[in-house]
């Protein structure tokens, strides 16, 4: 338990320009409240949680009853996320046992180096280089791919691009994961077969920085096929619900970090999406079960408050 990062907030207040008295006053006021015990919160930055959930699917093919999908998203490997955190997350899924690994995008974060060193302690100095050094982005993607490949689920590993991957080096992302037989899906689908029964996994491009588009889907018979959509940003799922939902069963997203910093009494101030129904956890509408994970990493303010990092494990079951 800690007192709302009181010393951290005082430090930020001192770093702010003297001209911005109002902002500094807010930070100082929050720090004072924290020190007085009015606001208390848990630092969850590296308190990793394996979240195991059942996903009921109507007409789930019998061959996929009990099928287990591991989901890692928003790892944001870089100067504030040590490689050990990714190792730990993959290890938790490996110990639990999964049939398929899905990666939800945003594998990287490259903040401004000067600002980073002034305000926050660096957790991973391996990647502390100039932001315009494209070599560091490739190394981060290669490291993410290497660690993820250690899981080796029997039906393979697949992922999508997130906005941070597009902003840095999307080609390197696809290439480095590909070297480890992890396919990044960009408006594509793959089929996992058990005899005549199929699990179709669809991965779309990022909603903010790419051009997401559903691939062509054919008619399916009852009990013959289940369909899972991966969309980094859940606002794309919201758009599908609004404009005409294709025949899907389950969707997986990240991007929101679950708010990342949830202040006592008031909760998170920002989820980075328009449709707040998808801010965290399950949402069900029009026969589609959607899930938004809190993810693992951090951005902007490199800590988590009342919002522990999440490693998701889903078990499919017939509704």
Secondary structure as UniProt FT lines:
FT   TURN            4..5
FT   HELIX           6..15
FT   TURN            18..19
FT   HELIX           21..36
FT   TURN            45..46
FT   STRAND          49..57
FT   TURN            58..59
FT   HELIX           62..64
FT   TURN            65..66
FT   STRAND          68..72
FT   STRAND          77..78
FT   TURN            79..80
FT   HELIX           83..96
FT   STRAND          100..103
FT   HELIX           113..119
FT   HELIX           125..127
FT   TURN            131..132
FT   HELIX           134..148
FT   TURN            149..150
FT   TURN            154..155
FT   STRAND          157..159
FT   HELIX           163..168
FT   HELIX           170..179
FT   TURN            180..181
FT   STRAND          182..184
FT   STRAND          188..194
FT   TURN            195..196
FT   STRAND          197..203
FT   TURN            207..209
FT   TURN            222..224
FT   STRAND          225..233
FT   HELIX           235..243
FT   STRAND          250..254
FT   HELIX           257..259
FT   STRAND          261..263
FT   TURN            264..266
FT   STRAND          267..268
FT   HELIX           276..278
FT   STRAND          281..285
FT   TURN            286..287
FT   STRAND          288..292
FT   STRAND          310..318
//
